[in-house]
Amino acid sequence: MRLTHGTVGWPTWRDERSCDYTLHLTRRSWAWEFLRRNSAFQHDLARA
C-alpha cells in the first residue's frame, strides 16, 4: 500500500490493490477505519 496523506495511512485510490486489506476487516476494524479518518477525532487526538 502506498501512502499519500501524511501519516494517517490513506491508501492510494488509483492502486487497485491498496484496499485489498478491507476484504478481511471485522466490524471493529471498519469502525477504526472510519474513526481514524474523522477530522474531529484527528483534532482531538492531536490535542491529547
Backbone hydrogen bonds, N-H to C=O, Kabsch-Sander energy under -0.5 kcal/mol:
donor,donor_aa,acceptor,acceptor_aa,energy
4,T,10,W,-1.1
8,V,5,H,-1.3
12,T,2,R,-0.7
13,W,11,P,-0.7
15,D,12,T,-1.7
16,E,14,R,-0.8
18,S,15,D,-1.8
20,D,17,R,-1.6
22,T,19,C,-1.8
23,L,20,D,-1.9
24,H,21,Y,-1.2
25,L,22,T,-1.2
30,W,26,T,-2.4
31,A,27,R,-2.3
32,W,28,R,-2.0
33,E,29,S,-2.3
34,F,30,W,-2.0
35,L,31,A,-2.7
36,R,32,W,-3.0
37,R,33,E,-0.5
37,R,34,F,-0.6
38,N,35,L,-1.5
42,Q,38,N,-2.5
43,H,39,S,-2.3
44,D,40,A,-2.5
45,L,41,F,-2.8
46,A,42,Q,-2.1
47,R,43,H,-1.4
48,A,44,D,-1.0
